Every structure is written in structure tokens, then in C-alpha cells.
């Protein structure tokens, strides 16, 4: 696959610009207090029968003391997690700015009936993190 074709596919996945009615999108969002040195689940889901899933993207508020984890079928997808400060384009010093940064593409595939969990852990104190997670289910053909 050429780089241009791959880029177009990625653009369509991110924008929702697809022509197939057999795709369902779920958008999850919340604001959670984190727990110091404990990985806590804030959202979870299961891909329905007859579908394959993808965790398309995440957007979080900036906080370099919070680590995001993604559990896929009982195993951490990112062994050491992803630092929320690195996932957000909102600077932490901007104390008057609230909400989440831009969505960051993850592209994590999940098999039919696969389970996932979005988790956070604080490395210092118990800051609150705002987040948004985009998940899509693609109807299997045949």
C-alpha cells in the first residue's frame, strides 16, 4: 500500500468520512479523579458479535503526572502506559484552559467479542483528568 493511500485511509478513519452504514461509533467522555500508584479502570467495553473493533483515538487534558493505560483482552497494550502530558496539546501552565486537547490516533484493533478497558494512574498526588475516547465497530463481511 502506498503512503498516500494509507494516509487517505487514516484520514477517513479519523474523520468518519466513510460510505459504509455498517460502522458504529461510540464516543466516551468523562472527568475522573486519579488514584496514586494504582491503575484504575474508568471505562470498558466489548466488541459485539459480528463486528471487529478499533479504539480510534483519545483526547486527554494535559497532566504529566497521569499515565493512561489500555487493557486489551486482559493484557496491557502499552506496557508502560502513555503519559497524558505527552498526549495533549494544551500546556499545563495554561490554568485557565479546561477540557481536552486534540484527538491522538491510536488505531488499536480489537477482535470480535474482544474486551477493552481505559485506565489511568497518578504518579504524584491525585489529579483529575478529563478524557474522550472514540471507538468504532466495523461489521464483518460474509
N, C-alpha and C positions, 0 to 999 in steps of 0.2 A: 504494500500500500504506500502510495506516495505521501510525502509530508503534507502537501496541500490537501489531499483527500482526507487524511487523518485530522487535519485542522478543521475542516468543514464538518466532519462528524462530531468532533468535540464541541464546536460552536452550536450545533443543533442539539446535542445532549444538554448543554448548559442553558440554552435559551428556551427550550421546549418547542423549537421550530421543527416539528416532525409531522408527517402526514398520516400517521398510524393511530387509529382510535383505540388500539389495543394496548395502550400505555396508560398506566395510572400513576399519578404523582401524589405523594404525601409530603406535607411540609410540617415540621415540628418546630416549636419555638418556646422558650421559657427563660426564666431568670432564676438561677439556683445559687444557694449558699454552698460553698465547697467545704470539704472536711479535710483537716490537716493529716497528711500522710496516709489517707485511706482512699482507695479508688471506689467512688460511689456512682451507681447507675442512675441516670436522670431520665432516660427514655430507652425503650426497647421495642422490637418488632419482629415479625415473622413474615417471610415472603409467602404469599398464598399459593395453593395448589394451581398448577398450570401456568405459573409465571416464573421468571427469573428476575432478580432484583439488582439494583445498583444504588449504593449510597453515593449520590452525585456530588454533593458539596456541603460545606459547613461554613457558617459565619459566626464569629465569636467577638465578644468585647475583648479589648486588649488587656492582658494581665500576665506578666511573665512569671507570676507565682502560681499559675494554674496550668496543669497538664491535662490535655484531652486524650482519652483512650477510646479505642473502638474494638469491641469484642465481637468476633465473627465466629459463630458456632463453637463457643466456649474457648476460643483462643484469641489472644491479643493480636490485632492486625499490625499495630505499630508497637514493637517490643518495649520501647522506652517512652511511648506516647508522643504527642506533639505539643509544644509549648504554645499556649494561647497568645502570648505576646508576639510570636512569630507568625501566627495565623491571621492577625488583624492589622489593618492599615490605619487604625485610629491610635494615635500616640497616647501612652498612659498619662503623660503630663497634661493632656487636654481634659482637665477635670470637669469642664462644662459640657463635654460631649458625651452623650448617652447612646446606648444601642450597640449594634454590632457593626463590624467592618464589612467589606465586600466578601461575597462568597468565594471560597477557595475550592477548586476542583479536587475531589478525592478519587472518584471513579472506582470505588471498591465494589466488585461484583459479589453477589450473594446468590447461591443456588436456590432452586425451588425448595420450599419449606425451610430454608435456612433462617437462622436466628441471628439477630444483631443487638448490641447494646451500646449506647453512647454513655461514656463515663468521664468524670472529672476527678482530679485530686489536687489539693493545695499543697505547696511545698513550704509555705510560710503563712501563718495566721489562717483565717477562714474567709477569704474574699468572696464576693458574689460575682458570678459570671453570667452574662447574657449570651444566648446562643440560638442559632437557627440551623436546622438540618433538613436537607432536601433528599428524598428517597423516591426512586421510580421503580415500578413493576412493569416488566415487559412480557406480554402474553406470548407463550411458547407456540411456535407454529407446528401444525400437524398433530 
